[in-house]
Amino acid sequence: MRWVYIATVVIFTLAILIFMAQNFEIVTMNFLGFSARVPLAVLAVIFYVAGALSGGGLFALLRDSFQKSKFDKFIQ
């Protein structure tokens, strides 16, 4: 199973790198009154990293909550 996970990460990373190489035109991003003109590739990487961090944090929070609930049942 570990090799499937590694292969998936490698394929997804390669897809992101190819996307970055092909999309360096400047785009305008507007969000909550803020505006930025950045290359599309940079914007994609920023959102990719933000998603990875928030997803990893959510996974860790859920795992910790699940482990605590199992431990609480064991004590009672």
All heavy atoms as a GROMACS GRO file, in nm:
protein
  601
    1MET      N    1   0.082  -0.119   0.000
    1MET     CA    2   0.000   0.000   0.000
    1MET      C    3   0.087   0.126   0.000
    1MET      O    4   0.048   0.226  -0.055
    1MET     CB    5  -0.092  -0.005   0.122
    1MET     CG    6  -0.192   0.105   0.127
    1MET     SD    7  -0.308   0.084  -0.007
    1MET     CE    8  -0.419   0.214   0.027
    2ARG      N    9   0.202   0.118   0.064
    2ARG     CA   10   0.292   0.233   0.070
    2ARG      C   11   0.335   0.276  -0.071
    2ARG      O   12   0.342   0.395  -0.100
    2ARG     CB   13   0.414   0.199   0.153
    2ARG     CG   14   0.517   0.312   0.156
    2ARG     CD   15   0.637   0.276   0.235
    2ARG     NE   16   0.598   0.278   0.376
    2ARG     CZ   17   0.676   0.242   0.475
    2ARG    NH1   18   0.796   0.198   0.449
    2ARG    NH2   19   0.636   0.248   0.598
    3TRP      N   20   0.360   0.179  -0.160
    3TRP     CA   21   0.405   0.212  -0.295
    3TRP      C   22   0.294   0.280  -0.375
    3TRP      O   23   0.322   0.367  -0.458
    3TRP     CB   24   0.455   0.087  -0.367
    3TRP     CG   25   0.580   0.035  -0.304
    3TRP    CD1   26   0.595  -0.077  -0.229
    3TRP    CD2   27   0.709   0.097  -0.305
    3TRP    NE1   28   0.724  -0.090  -0.185
    3TRP    CE2   29   0.797   0.016  -0.231
    3TRP    CE3   30   0.758   0.214  -0.363
    3TRP    CZ2   31   0.930   0.049  -0.212
    3TRP    CZ3   32   0.892   0.246  -0.344
    3TRP    CH2   33   0.975   0.164  -0.269
    4VAL      N   34   0.171   0.240  -0.352
    4VAL     CA   35   0.058   0.306  -0.420
    4VAL      C   36   0.050   0.452  -0.375
    4VAL      O   37   0.031   0.542  -0.458
    4VAL     CB   38  -0.074   0.231  -0.390
    4VAL    CG1   39  -0.193   0.308  -0.445
    4VAL    CG2   40  -0.070   0.091  -0.446
    5TYR      N   41   0.066   0.475  -0.246
    5TYR     CA   42   0.062   0.612  -0.193
    5TYR      C   43   0.176   0.695  -0.252
    5TYR      O   44   0.155   0.807  -0.298
    5TYR     CB   45   0.071   0.608  -0.041
    5TYR     CG   46   0.078   0.745   0.022
    5TYR    CD1   47  -0.033   0.828   0.025
    5TYR    CD2   48   0.197   0.791   0.076
    5TYR    CE1   49  -0.026   0.954   0.081
    5TYR    CE2   50   0.204   0.918   0.133
    5TYR     CZ   51   0.093   0.998   0.136
    5TYR     OH   52   0.100   1.122   0.190
    6ILE      N   53   0.296   0.639  -0.254
    6ILE     CA   54   0.412   0.711  -0.307
    6ILE      C   55   0.392   0.740  -0.456
    6ILE      O   56   0.420   0.850  -0.503
    6ILE     CB   57   0.542   0.632  -0.281
    6ILE    CG1   58   0.574   0.632  -0.132
    6ILE    CG2   59   0.659   0.690  -0.361
    6ILE    CD1   60   0.688   0.541  -0.093
    7ALA      N   61   0.344   0.643  -0.530
    7ALA     CA   62   0.320   0.662  -0.674
    7ALA      C   63   0.215   0.771  -0.697
    7ALA      O   64   0.230   0.854  -0.788
    7ALA     CB   65   0.275   0.531  -0.738
    8THR      N   66   0.112   0.773  -0.616
    8THR     CA   67   0.008   0.875  -0.630
    8THR      C   68   0.065   1.014  -0.603
    8THR      O   69   0.037   1.108  -0.678
    8THR     CB   70  -0.108   0.846  -0.533
    8THR    OG1   71  -0.159   0.716  -0.558
    8THR    CG2   72  -0.219   0.948  -0.547
    9VAL      N   73   0.145   1.027  -0.500
    9VAL     CA   74   0.206   1.156  -0.467
    9VAL      C   75   0.300   1.201  -0.579
    9VAL      O   76   0.299   1.317  -0.620
    9VAL     CB   77   0.279   1.150  -0.332
    9VAL    CG1   78   0.363   1.273  -0.308
    9VAL    CG2   79   0.179   1.131  -0.219
   10VAL      N   80   0.380   1.109  -0.631
   10VAL     CA   81   0.474   1.142  -0.738
   10VAL      C   82   0.399   1.186  -0.864
   10VAL      O   83   0.434   1.288  -0.926
   10VAL     CB   84   0.568   1.023  -0.768
   10VAL    CG1   85   0.645   1.044  -0.897
   10VAL    CG2   86   0.663   1.002  -0.651
   11ILE      N   87   0.295   1.114  -0.901
   11ILE     CA   88   0.217   1.149  -1.021
   11ILE      C   89   0.151   1.285  -1.004
   11ILE      O   90   0.152   1.369  -1.095
   11ILE     CB   91   0.114   1.039  -1.053
   11ILE    CG1   92   0.186   0.914  -1.102
   11ILE    CG2   93   0.012   1.086  -1.155
   11ILE    CD1   94   0.098   0.792  -1.114
   12PHE      N   95   0.093   1.309  -0.887
   12PHE     CA   96   0.027   1.437  -0.863
   12PHE      C   97   0.129   1.551  -0.863
   12PHE      O   98   0.102   1.658  -0.919
   12PHE     CB   99  -0.050   1.433  -0.731
   12PHE     CG  100  -0.139   1.551  -0.710
   12PHE    CD1  101  -0.254   1.566  -0.785
   12PHE    CD2  102  -0.107   1.648  -0.616
   12PHE    CE1  103  -0.336   1.675  -0.768
   12PHE    CE2  104  -0.189   1.758  -0.597
   12PHE     CZ  105  -0.304   1.771  -0.673
   13THR      N  106   0.245   1.529  -0.805
   13THR     CA  107   0.348   1.632  -0.804
   13THR      C  108   0.397   1.662  -0.945
   13THR      O  109   0.418   1.777  -0.982
   13THR     CB  110   0.466   1.588  -0.714
   13THR    OG1  111   0.416   1.562  -0.583
   13THR    CG2  112   0.573   1.694  -0.708
   14LEU      N  113   0.415   1.558  -1.025
   14LEU     CA  114   0.455   1.580  -1.165
   14LEU      C  115   0.348   1.658  -1.242
   14LEU      O  116   0.382   1.746  -1.322
   14LEU     CB  117   0.482   1.446  -1.233
   14LEU     CG  118   0.612   1.376  -1.194
   14LEU    CD1  119   0.620   1.238  -1.257
   14LEU    CD2  120   0.732   1.460  -1.233
   15ALA      N  121   0.222   1.627  -1.217
   15ALA     CA  122   0.114   1.700  -1.283
   15ALA      C  123   0.118   1.848  -1.245
   15ALA      O  124   0.099   1.936  -1.330
   15ALA     CB  125  -0.021   1.639  -1.248
   16ILE      N  126   0.142   1.877  -1.118
   16ILE     CA  127   0.152   2.016  -1.071
   16ILE      C  128   0.271   2.086  -1.138
   16ILE      O  129   0.260   2.201  -1.183
   16ILE     CB  130   0.165   2.021  -0.918
   16ILE    CG1  131   0.035   1.981  -0.852
   16ILE    CG2  132   0.207   2.160  -0.870
   16ILE    CD1  133  -0.078   2.077  -0.869
   17LEU      N  134   0.385   2.017  -1.146
   17LEU     CA  135   0.503   2.077  -1.208
   17LEU      C  136   0.480   2.105  -1.357
   17LEU      O  137   0.522   2.210  -1.408
   17LEU     CB  138   0.625   1.987  -1.188
   17LEU     CG  139   0.676   1.979  -1.044
   17LEU    CD1  140   0.787   1.875  -1.034
   17LEU    CD2  141   0.723   2.114  -0.996
   18ILE      N  142   0.414   2.014  -1.426
   18ILE     CA  143   0.383   2.035  -1.568
   18ILE      C  144   0.287   2.153  -1.582
   18ILE      O  145   0.303   2.238  -1.670
   18ILE     CB  146   0.325   1.907  -1.630
   18ILE    CG1  147   0.433   1.800  -1.638
   18ILE    CG2  148   0.266   1.936  -1.768
   18ILE    CD1  149   0.382   1.662  -1.674
   19PHE      N  150   0.187   2.159  -1.495
   19PHE     CA  151   0.093   2.271  -1.496
   19PHE      C  152   0.166   2.404  -1.476
   19PHE      O  153   0.140   2.502  -1.545
   19PHE     CB  154  -0.013   2.252  -1.387
   19PHE     CG  155  -0.110   2.365  -1.377
   19PHE    CD1  156  -0.219   2.373  -1.463
   19PHE    CD2  157  -0.092   2.465  -1.283
   19PHE    CE1  158  -0.308   2.478  -1.454
   19PHE    CE2  159  -0.181   2.571  -1.273
   19PHE     CZ  160  -0.290   2.577  -1.359
   20MET      N  161   0.260   2.405  -1.381
   20MET     CA  162   0.337   2.526  -1.354
   20MET      C  163   0.418   2.568  -1.477
   20MET      O  164   0.423   2.686  -1.510
   20MET     CB  165   0.432   2.504  -1.236
   20MET     CG  166   0.365   2.504  -1.102
   20MET     SD  167   0.483   2.470  -0.970
   20MET     CE  168   0.605   2.598  -0.998
   21ALA      N  169   0.481   2.472  -1.542
   21ALA     CA  170   0.566   2.504  -1.657
   21ALA      C  171   0.485   2.561  -1.772
   21ALA      O  172   0.536   2.643  -1.849
   21ALA     CB  173   0.641   2.379  -1.701
   22GLN      N  174   0.360   2.523  -1.783
   22GLN     CA  175   0.279   2.566  -1.897
   22GLN      C  176   0.191   2.688  -1.869
   22GLN      O  177   0.126   2.738  -1.960
   22GLN     CB  178   0.190   2.450  -1.943
   22GLN     CG  179   0.268   2.335  -2.000
   22GLN     CD  180   0.179   2.220  -2.043
   22GLN    OE1  181   0.061   2.216  -2.013
   22GLN    NE2  182   0.237   2.126  -2.114
   23ASN      N  183   0.187   2.735  -1.745
   23ASN     CA  184   0.093   2.842  -1.711
   23ASN      C  185   0.162   2.954  -1.633
   23ASN      O  186   0.137   2.974  -1.514
   23ASN     CB  187  -0.022   2.786  -1.627
   23ASN     CG  188  -0.110   2.696  -1.708
   23ASN    OD1  189  -0.186   2.742  -1.790
   23ASN    ND2  190  -0.098   2.567  -1.684
   24PHE      N  191   0.244   3.031  -1.702
   24PHE     CA  192   0.311   3.142  -1.637
   24PHE      C  193   0.252   3.276  -1.677
   24PHE      O  194   0.311   3.381  -1.652
   24PHE     CB  195   0.461   3.140  -1.665
   24PHE     CG  196   0.538   3.075  -1.554
   24PHE    CD1  197   0.582   2.944  -1.567
   24PHE    CD2  198   0.563   3.142  -1.437
   24PHE    CE1  199   0.650   2.882  -1.465
   24PHE    CE2  200   0.633   3.082  -1.334
   24PHE     CZ  201   0.676   2.952  -1.348
   25GLU      N  202   0.134   3.279  -1.739
   25GLU     CA  203   0.074   3.408  -1.771
   25GLU      C  204   0.018   3.472  -1.643
   25GLU      O  205  -0.019   3.405  -1.548
   25GLU     CB  206  -0.035   3.397  -1.877
   25GLU     CG  207  -0.150   3.307  -1.842
   25GLU     CD  208  -0.130   3.163  -1.887
   25GLU    OE1  209  -0.028   3.131  -1.947
   25GLU    OE2  210  -0.216   3.083  -1.856
   26ILE      N  211   0.016   3.603  -1.642
   26ILE     CA  212  -0.029   3.679  -1.527
   26ILE      C  213  -0.182   3.678  -1.520
   26ILE      O  214  -0.249   3.701  -1.621
   26ILE     CB  215   0.022   3.825  -1.534
   26ILE    CG1  216   0.174   3.830  -1.540
   26ILE    CG2  217  -0.031   3.907  -1.417
   26ILE    CD1  218   0.243   3.787  -1.415
   27VAL      N  219  -0.234   3.651  -1.402
   27VAL     CA  220  -0.379   3.656  -1.379
   27VAL      C  221  -0.405   3.750  -1.261
   27VAL      O  222  -0.318   3.774  -1.178
   27VAL     CB  223  -0.439   3.517  -1.349
   27VAL    CG1  224  -0.427   3.425  -1.469
   27VAL    CG2  225  -0.376   3.455  -1.227
   28THR      N  226  -0.526   3.802  -1.255
   28THR     CA  227  -0.566   3.888  -1.145
   28THR      C  228  -0.658   3.809  -1.054
   28THR      O  229  -0.757   3.751  -1.099
   28THR     CB  230  -0.639   4.014  -1.196
   28THR    OG1  231  -0.552   4.083  -1.285
   28THR    CG2  232  -0.677   4.104  -1.081
   29MET      N  233  -0.624   3.807  -0.927
   29MET     CA  234  -0.705   3.736  -0.828
   29MET      C  235  -0.766   3.840  -0.735
   29MET      O  236  -0.697   3.927  -0.684
   29MET     CB  237  -0.620   3.638  -0.748
   29MET     CG  238  -0.701   3.562  -0.646
   29MET     SD  239  -0.602   3.480  -0.521
   29MET     CE  240  -0.546   3.619  -0.427
   30ASN      N  241  -0.897   3.830  -0.714
   30ASN     CA  242  -0.968   3.917  -0.621
   30ASN      C  243  -1.029   3.831  -0.512
   30ASN      O  244  -1.095   3.731  -0.540
   30ASN     CB  245  -1.080   3.994  -0.692
   30ASN     CG  246  -1.024   4.085  -0.798
   30ASN    OD1  247  -0.937   4.165  -0.770
   30ASN    ND2  248  -1.074   4.072  -0.920
   31PHE      N  249  -1.007   3.872  -0.386
   31PHE     CA  250  -1.065   3.799  -0.273
   31PHE      C  251  -1.086   3.895  -0.158
   31PHE      O  252  -0.989   3.954  -0.108
   31PHE     CB  253  -0.974   3.682  -0.232
   31PHE     CG  254  -1.028   3.600  -0.119
   31PHE    CD1  255  -1.140   3.520  -0.138
   31PHE    CD2  256  -0.971   3.605   0.005
   31PHE    CE1  257  -1.191   3.445  -0.035
   31PHE    CE2  258  -1.021   3.530   0.110
   31PHE     CZ  259  -1.132   3.449   0.089
   32LEU      N  260  -1.209   3.911  -0.116
   32LEU     CA  261  -1.246   3.995  -0.002
   32LEU      C  262  -1.185   4.135  -0.010
   32LEU      O  263  -1.131   4.188   0.087
   32LEU     CB  264  -1.204   3.929   0.130
   32LEU     CG  265  -1.271   3.796   0.163
   32LEU    CD1  266  -1.211   3.738   0.289
   32LEU    CD2  267  -1.420   3.813   0.177
   33GLY      N  268  -1.191   4.194  -0.127
   33GLY     CA  269  -1.142   4.329  -0.144
   33GLY      C  270  -0.993   4.339  -0.175
   33GLY      O  271  -0.944   4.446  -0.207
   34PHE      N  272  -0.921   4.230  -0.165
   34PHE     CA  273  -0.779   4.230  -0.199
   34PHE      C  274  -0.764   4.188  -0.345
   34PHE      O  275  -0.838   4.104  -0.394
   34PHE     CB  276  -0.702   4.132  -0.111
   34PHE     CG  277  -0.703   4.169   0.034
   34PHE    CD1  278  -0.785   4.101   0.123
   34PHE    CD2  279  -0.622   4.271   0.082
   34PHE    CE1  280  -0.787   4.135   0.257
   34PHE    CE2  281  -0.623   4.306   0.215
   34PHE     CZ  282  -0.706   4.238   0.303
   35SER      N  283  -0.668   4.245  -0.409
   35SER     CA  284  -0.643   4.214  -0.549
   35SER      C  285  -0.494   4.189  -0.568
   35SER      O  286  -0.411   4.260  -0.512
   35SER     CB  287  -0.688   4.330  -0.638
   35SER     OG  288  -0.664   4.300  -0.772
   36ALA      N  289  -0.462   4.086  -0.646
   36ALA     CA  290  -0.322   4.055  -0.673
   36ALA      C  291  -0.306   4.010  -0.817
   36ALA      O  292  -0.392   3.938  -0.870
   36ALA     CB  293  -0.272   3.947  -0.579
   37ARG      N  294  -0.198   4.054  -0.880
   37ARG     CA  295  -0.165   4.009  -1.015
   37ARG      C  296  -0.041   3.922  -1.003
   37ARG      O  297   0.068   3.972  -0.976
   37ARG     CB  298  -0.139   4.127  -1.107
   37ARG     CG  299  -0.264   4.207  -1.137
   37ARG     CD  300  -0.241   4.322  -1.233
   37ARG     NE  301  -0.158   4.293  -1.348
   37ARG     CZ  302  -0.202   4.238  -1.463
   37ARG    NH1  303  -0.327   4.204  -1.476
   37ARG    NH2  304  -0.117   4.217  -1.562
   38VAL      N  305  -0.058   3.793  -1.020
   38VAL     CA  306   0.051   3.696  -1.006
   38VAL      C  307   0.041   3.593  -1.118
   38VAL      O  308  -0.065   3.574  -1.178
   38VAL     CB  309   0.046   3.623  -0.869
   38VAL    CG1  310   0.069   3.719  -0.755
   38VAL    CG2  311  -0.086   3.552  -0.851
   39PRO      N  312   0.150   3.525  -1.148
   39PRO     CA  313   0.143   3.416  -1.246
   39PRO      C  314   0.050   3.305  -1.195
   39PRO      O  315   0.045   3.276  -1.075
   39PRO     CB  316   0.286   3.365  -1.255
   39PRO     CG  317   0.370   3.478  -1.209
   39PRO     CD  318   0.288   3.550  -1.107
   40LEU      N  319  -0.025   3.247  -1.284
   40LEU     CA  320  -0.120   3.142  -1.250
   40LEU      C  321  -0.051   3.025  -1.180
   40LEU      O  322  -0.104   2.968  -1.085
   40LEU     CB  323  -0.193   3.094  -1.374
   40LEU     CG  324  -0.298   2.985  -1.356
   40LEU    CD1  325  -0.406   3.031  -1.260
   40LEU    CD2  326  -0.357   2.946  -1.489
   41ALA      N  327   0.069   2.992  -1.222
   41ALA     CA  328   0.143   2.881  -1.161
   41ALA      C  329   0.174   2.909  -1.015
   41ALA      O  330   0.162   2.820  -0.930
   41ALA     CB  331   0.272   2.855  -1.239
   42VAL      N  332   0.212   3.031  -0.983
   42VAL     CA  333   0.242   3.068  -0.844
   42VAL      C  334   0.115   3.058  -0.760
   42VAL      O  335   0.117   3.006  -0.649
   42VAL     CB  336   0.303   3.210  -0.837
   42VAL    CG1  337   0.316   3.256  -0.694
   42VAL    CG2  338   0.437   3.212  -0.908
   43LEU      N  339   0.005   3.105  -0.815
   43LEU     CA  340  -0.123   3.098  -0.745
   43LEU      C  341  -0.162   2.952  -0.718
   43LEU      O  342  -0.208   2.918  -0.609
   43LEU     CB  343  -0.229   3.168  -0.828
   43LEU     CG  344  -0.358   3.208  -0.762
   43LEU    CD1  345  -0.332   3.301  -0.645
   43LEU    CD2  346  -0.450   3.273  -0.862
   44ALA      N  347  -0.142   2.866  -0.817
   44ALA     CA  348  -0.175   2.724  -0.800
   44ALA      C  349  -0.090   2.661  -0.691
   44ALA      O  350  -0.140   2.583  -0.609
   44ALA     CB  351  -0.156   2.650  -0.932
   45VAL      N  352   0.038   2.694  -0.685
   45VAL     CA  353   0.127   2.638  -0.583
   45VAL      C  354   0.086   2.687  -0.445
   45VAL      O  355   0.084   2.610  -0.348
   45VAL     CB  356   0.274   2.671  -0.613
   45VAL    CG1  357   0.363   2.638  -0.496
   45VAL    CG2  358   0.320   2.596  -0.736
   46ILE      N  359   0.051   2.814  -0.434
   46ILE     CA  360   0.008   2.869  -0.305
   46ILE      C  361  -0.115   2.794  -0.254
   46ILE      O  362  -0.122   2.753  -0.138
   46ILE     CB  363  -0.019   3.020  -0.316
   46ILE    CG1  364   0.113   3.096  -0.334
   46ILE    CG2  365  -0.094   3.072  -0.194
   46ILE    CD1  366   0.097   3.241  -0.370
   47PHE      N  367  -0.213   2.775  -0.341
   47PHE     CA  368  -0.334   2.704  -0.299
   47PHE      C  369  -0.308   2.556  -0.274
   47PHE      O  370  -0.370   2.495  -0.188
   47PHE     CB  371  -0.447   2.724  -0.400
   47PHE     CG  372  -0.512   2.858  -0.387
   47PHE    CD1  373  -0.493   2.955  -0.483
   47PHE    CD2  374  -0.590   2.888  -0.277
   47PHE    CE1  375  -0.552   3.079  -0.470
   47PHE    CE2  376  -0.649   3.011  -0.263
   47PHE     CZ  377  -0.631   3.108  -0.360
   48TYR      N  378  -0.217   2.497  -0.348
   48TYR     CA  379  -0.180   2.357  -0.325
   48TYR      C  380  -0.119   2.340  -0.186
   48TYR      O  381  -0.157   2.251  -0.109
   48TYR     CB  382  -0.081   2.310  -0.433
   48TYR     CG  383  -0.027   2.173  -0.409
   48TYR    CD1  384  -0.105   2.060  -0.433
   48TYR    CD2  385   0.103   2.154  -0.362
   48TYR    CE1  386  -0.056   1.933  -0.411
   48TYR    CE2  387   0.152   2.028  -0.339
   48TYR     CZ  388   0.073   1.917  -0.365
   48TYR     OH  389   0.124   1.793  -0.341
   49VAL      N  390  -0.026   2.427  -0.150
   49VAL     CA  391   0.040   2.420  -0.019
   49VAL      C  392  -0.061   2.450   0.092
   49VAL      O  393  -0.064   2.381   0.195
   49VAL     CB  394   0.161   2.515  -0.013
   49VAL    CG1  395   0.215   2.527   0.128
   49VAL    CG2  396   0.269   2.467  -0.108
   50ALA      N  397  -0.146   2.550   0.072
   50ALA     CA  398  -0.247   2.583   0.173
   50ALA      C  399  -0.343   2.465   0.194
   50ALA      O  400  -0.379   2.433   0.307
   50ALA     CB  401  -0.325   2.708   0.131
   51GLY      N  402  -0.380   2.399   0.087
   51GLY     CA  403  -0.468   2.282   0.098
   51GLY      C  404  -0.399   2.166   0.168
   51GLY      O  405  -0.460   2.096   0.248
   52ALA      N  406  -0.272   2.145   0.137
   52ALA     CA  407  -0.198   2.037   0.201
   52ALA      C  408  -0.184   2.062   0.351
   52ALA      O  409  -0.200   1.970   0.432
   52ALA     CB  410  -0.061   2.021   0.136
   53LEU      N  411  -0.156   2.186   0.388
   53LEU     CA  412  -0.141   2.218   0.530
   53LEU      C  413  -0.273   2.206   0.604
   53LEU      O  414  -0.279   2.149   0.713
   53LEU     CB  415  -0.083   2.358   0.547
   53LEU     CG  416   0.062   2.376   0.503
   53LEU    CD1  417   0.101   2.523   0.512
   53LEU    CD2  418   0.154   2.290   0.588
   54SER      N  419  -0.379   2.260   0.547
   54SER     CA  420  -0.508   2.253   0.616
   54SER      C  421  -0.562   2.111   0.618
   54SER      O  422  -0.620   2.069   0.718
   54SER     CB  423  -0.608   2.349   0.551
   54SER     OG  424  -0.634   2.311   0.418
   55GLY      N  425  -0.541   2.035   0.512
   55GLY     CA  426  -0.586   1.896   0.511
   55GLY      C  427  -0.508   1.811   0.610
   55GLY      O  428  -0.565   1.728   0.680
   56GLY      N  429  -0.378   1.833   0.618
   56GLY     CA  430  -0.295   1.760   0.714
   56GLY      C  431  -0.332   1.795   0.857
   56GLY      O  432  -0.337   1.708   0.944
   57GLY      N  433  -0.360   1.923   0.880
   57GLY     CA  434  -0.400   1.965   1.014
   57GLY      C  435  -0.534   1.906   1.054
   57GLY      O  436  -0.554   1.862   1.168
   58LEU      N  437  -0.628   1.904   0.960
   58LEU     CA  438  -0.759   1.844   0.988
   58LEU      C  439  -0.746   1.695   1.015
   58LEU      O  440  -0.809   1.642   1.107
   58LEU     CB  441  -0.854   1.870   0.871
   58LEU     CG  442  -0.994   1.810   0.884
   58LEU    CD1  443  -1.066   1.872   1.004
   58LEU    CD2  444  -1.072   1.832   0.757
   59PHE      N  445  -0.665   1.627   0.936
   59PHE     CA  446  -0.644   1.484   0.956
   59PHE      C  447  -0.584   1.456   1.094
   59PHE      O  448  -0.627   1.365   1.165
   59PHE     CB  449  -0.554   1.426   0.847
   59PHE     CG  450  -0.528   1.280   0.862
   59PHE    CD1  451  -0.626   1.187   0.834
   59PHE    CD2  452  -0.404   1.234   0.906
   59PHE    CE1  453  -0.604   1.052   0.850
   59PHE    CE2  454  -0.380   1.099   0.923
   59PHE     CZ  455  -0.480   1.008   0.894
   60ALA      N  456  -0.485   1.535   1.134
   60ALA     CA  457  -0.422   1.518   1.265
   60ALA      C  458  -0.523   1.544   1.377
   60ALA      O  459  -0.526   1.470   1.477
   60ALA     CB  460  -0.303   1.610   1.280
   61LEU      N  461  -0.607   1.645   1.362
   61LEU     CA  462  -0.708   1.676   1.462
   61LEU      C  463  -0.809   1.562   1.476
   61LEU      O  464  -0.843   1.520   1.586
   61LEU     CB  465  -0.780   1.806   1.425
   61LEU     CG  466  -0.892   1.851   1.517
   61LEU    CD1  467  -0.835   1.892   1.652
   61LEU    CD2  468  -0.969   1.965   1.453
   62LEU      N  469  -0.855   1.510   1.363
   62LEU     CA  470  -0.951   1.400   1.367
   62LEU      C  471  -0.888   1.273   1.425
   62LEU      O  472  -0.952   1.202   1.503
   62LEU     CB  473  -1.005   1.373   1.227
   62LEU     CG  474  -1.098   1.479   1.170
   62LEU    CD1  475  -1.133   1.448   1.026
   62LEU    CD2  476  -1.223   1.493   1.254
   63ARG      N  477  -0.764   1.245   1.390
   63ARG     CA  478  -0.696   1.127   1.442
   63ARG      C  479  -0.678   1.138   1.593
   63ARG      O  480  -0.703   1.042   1.666
   63ARG     CB  481  -0.560   1.109   1.373
   63ARG     CG  482  -0.485   0.984   1.420
   63ARG     CD  483  -0.351   0.970   1.354
   63ARG     NE  484  -0.274   1.092   1.381
   63ARG     CZ  485  -0.182   1.140   1.301
   63ARG    NH1  486  -0.153   1.080   1.189
   63ARG    NH2  487  -0.116   1.250   1.332
   64ASP      N  488  -0.638   1.255   1.640
   64ASP     CA  489  -0.620   1.277   1.783
   64ASP      C  490  -0.754   1.263   1.857
   64ASP      O  491  -0.761   1.201   1.963
   64ASP     CB  492  -0.561   1.416   1.807
   64ASP     CG  493  -0.526   1.439   1.952
   64ASP    OD1  494  -0.460   1.351   2.013
   64ASP    OD2  495  -0.565   1.545   2.005
   65SER      N  496  -0.858   1.319   1.801
   65SER     CA  497  -0.991   1.310   1.863
   65SER      C  498  -1.037   1.165   1.869
   65SER      O  499  -1.093   1.120   1.969
   65SER     CB  500  -1.090   1.394   1.782
   65SER     OG  501  -1.219   1.379   1.832
   66PHE      N  502  -1.013   1.089   1.763
   66PHE     CA  503  -1.052   0.948   1.760
   66PHE      C  504  -0.974   0.867   1.863
   66PHE      O  505  -1.031   0.785   1.935
   66PHE     CB  506  -1.030   0.892   1.620
   66PHE     CG  507  -1.066   0.746   1.606
   66PHE    CD1  508  -1.198   0.706   1.607
   66PHE    CD2  509  -0.967   0.650   1.594
   66PHE    CE1  510  -1.232   0.572   1.596
   66PHE    CE2  511  -0.999   0.517   1.583
   66PHE     CZ  512  -1.132   0.478   1.583
   67GLN      N  513  -0.845   0.893   1.873
   67GLN     CA  514  -0.764   0.820   1.970
   67GLN      C  515  -0.804   0.853   2.113
   67GLN      O  516  -0.808   0.766   2.199
   67GLN     CB  517  -0.615   0.849   1.949
   67GLN     CG  518  -0.560   0.784   1.825
   67GLN     CD  519  -0.416   0.822   1.799
   67GLN    OE1  520  -0.362   0.913   1.860
   67GLN    NE2  521  -0.352   0.751   1.706
   68LYS      N  522  -0.836   0.979   2.140
   68LYS     CA  523  -0.881   1.016   2.274
   68LYS      C  524  -1.015   0.952   2.307
   68LYS      O  525  -1.036   0.911   2.421
   68LYS     CB  526  -0.890   1.168   2.286
   68LYS     CG  527  -0.757   1.235   2.302
   68LYS     CD  528  -0.773   1.383   2.319
   68LYS     CE  529  -0.636   1.450   2.333
   68LYS     NZ  530  -0.648   1.594   2.347
   69SER      N  531  -1.104   0.942   2.209
   69SER     CA  532  -1.233   0.881   2.237
   69SER      C  533  -1.217   0.731   2.264
   69SER      O  534  -1.288   0.675   2.348
   69SER     CB  535  -1.330   0.904   2.121
   69SER     OG  536  -1.292   0.831   2.007
   70LYS      N  537  -1.125   0.665   2.197
   70LYS     CA  538  -1.098   0.523   2.224
   70LYS      C  539  -1.039   0.507   2.364
   70LYS      O  540  -1.074   0.415   2.437
   70LYS     CB  541  -1.004   0.465   2.120
   70LYS     CG  542  -1.069   0.438   1.987
   70LYS     CD  543  -0.972   0.393   1.881
   70LYS     CE  544  -0.889   0.275   1.923
   70LYS     NZ  545  -0.803   0.227   1.815
   71PHE      N  546  -0.949   0.598   2.404
   71PHE     CA  547  -0.884   0.592   2.532
   71PHE      C  548  -0.985   0.618   2.645
   71PHE      O  549  -0.983   0.552   2.749
   71PHE     CB  550  -0.769   0.693   2.540
   71PHE     CG  551  -0.691   0.687   2.668
   71PHE    CD1  552  -0.609   0.579   2.695
   71PHE    CD2  553  -0.701   0.788   2.761
   71PHE    CE1  554  -0.537   0.571   2.814
   71PHE    CE2  555  -0.629   0.783   2.880
   71PHE     CZ  556  -0.547   0.673   2.906
   72ASP      N  557  -1.076   0.714   2.623
   72ASP     CA  558  -1.178   0.744   2.721
   72ASP      C  559  -1.271   0.625   2.746
   72ASP      O  560  -1.310   0.598   2.859
   72ASP     CB  561  -1.261   0.866   2.680
   72ASP     CG  562  -1.182   0.996   2.689
   72ASP    OD1  563  -1.077   0.997   2.756
   72ASP    OD2  564  -1.225   1.096   2.628
   73LYS      N  565  -1.303   0.551   2.642
   73LYS     CA  566  -1.389   0.433   2.657
   73LYS      C  567  -1.314   0.324   2.734
   73LYS      O  568  -1.373   0.248   2.809
   73LYS     CB  569  -1.432   0.380   2.521
   73LYS     CG  570  -1.534   0.466   2.454
   73LYS     CD  571  -1.573   0.409   2.319
   73LYS     CE  572  -1.668   0.504   2.249
   73LYS     NZ  573  -1.706   0.452   2.116
   74PHE      N  574  -1.183   0.317   2.714
   74PHE     CA  575  -1.103   0.216   2.781
   74PHE      C  576  -1.096   0.243   2.932
   74PHE      O  577  -1.098   0.150   3.014
   74PHE     CB  578  -0.962   0.212   2.721
   74PHE     CG  579  -0.871   0.112   2.784
   74PHE    CD1  580  -0.890  -0.022   2.764
   74PHE    CD2  581  -0.764   0.153   2.862
   74PHE    CE1  582  -0.807  -0.117   2.822
   74PHE    CE2  583  -0.680   0.061   2.922
   74PHE     CZ  584  -0.702  -0.076   2.901
   75ILE      N  585  -1.089   0.370   2.970
   75ILE     CA  586  -1.079   0.407   3.112
   75ILE      C  587  -1.209   0.377   3.186
   75ILE      O  588  -1.208   0.330   3.299
   75ILE     CB  589  -1.040   0.556   3.126
   75ILE    CG1  590  -0.897   0.576   3.080
   75ILE    CG2  591  -1.055   0.602   3.270
   75ILE    CD1  592  -0.853   0.720   3.080
   76GLN      N  593  -1.321   0.404   3.122
   76GLN     CA  594  -1.450   0.384   3.190
   76GLN      C  595  -1.481   0.242   3.200
   76GLN      O  596  -1.496   0.150   3.219
   76GLN     CB  597  -1.562   0.456   3.114
   76GLN     CG  598  -1.541   0.604   3.116
   76GLN     CD  599  -1.644   0.675   3.030
   76GLN    OE1  600  -1.723   0.613   2.962
   76GLN    NE2  601  -1.642   0.806   3.036
   0.00000   0.00000   0.00000
